[in-house]
């Protein structure tokens, strides 16, 4: 994979995480600066393997946030239906 492709991958995952951050429980204003700081901390990486590890870590964080949202949705639905029965 070339460095250009890696750059697009990093931008893609950053945008996906920003999109997920809109529904973050502590708010977008809390989420966005921390995401930016996390990506800025690794901005000087040049080794392709290190960049790939960073992308994998970002994918893991994305899955964790999605799991958090699904759990939150599940609990809300369960609470609604448990009250009616």
N, C-alpha and C positions, 0 to 999 in steps of 0.2 A: 504494500500500500504506500502510495507516495505521501509526501508531507502535505500536499494540497488536499488529498482525500482525508487525511487525519484532521486537518483544520476544519473541513466541512463536518466531520463527525463530532468534533468538539462543539462547534456552533450548534449543530442539531440537538445534541443532548442538553446544552445550555438552554436553548429555547424550550425544549420539552419540560425541563425542570422549572423554568420561569412560568410556563403555563400551569403546571401543577401547583405552583406556589400561590396562585390566586385564591385557592380554597384552603390554604394552610390554616390550622386552628388559631395560631397566634397572629395571623394576618399577613398580607402581602408586604406591608412595610417592614415587618420583622424578617420575613423570608428572603426578600430580594438582596438586601445588603450582605447577608451572610453567604448567599450563593455567589454573589459577585466576589466577595473576599476569598472564598474557597477556590474559585477559578483563577483569580488573580495571583494567588499564592503559587500556582503551578504554571503560570504564563511563561516562565523562562525555561521550561523543559524543551530540550532539543532531541533527545534520544527517542526514537520511535517506540521502543519497548516501554519506556517510562510513560509516554503519552498514551499508549494503549492501556496500561495499567490504570491511569487516571480516568480514561473513558470507562473501563470496566467498573471502577469504583463509583463513578457517576451513575452508571446503569443500575448498580446495586442500590444506591440511594433512591433512585427513581422507583424501583420496585418496592422499597420500604415505604415510601410516601404513598404509593398506590395502595399498598396493603393497609396503611393507616386509614385512608379514605374509605376503603371497602368495609373495614371494621366499624368505622363511625356510621356508615350507612346501614350496615347490618344491625347495629345496636339501636339506631333510631327506628328502623322498621319493626324490630322485635318489641321495642317498648310500646309502639303504637298498637300492635296487635295483641300484646299481653294485657293491655288495659281494657280492650273491648270484650275479652272472653271472661 
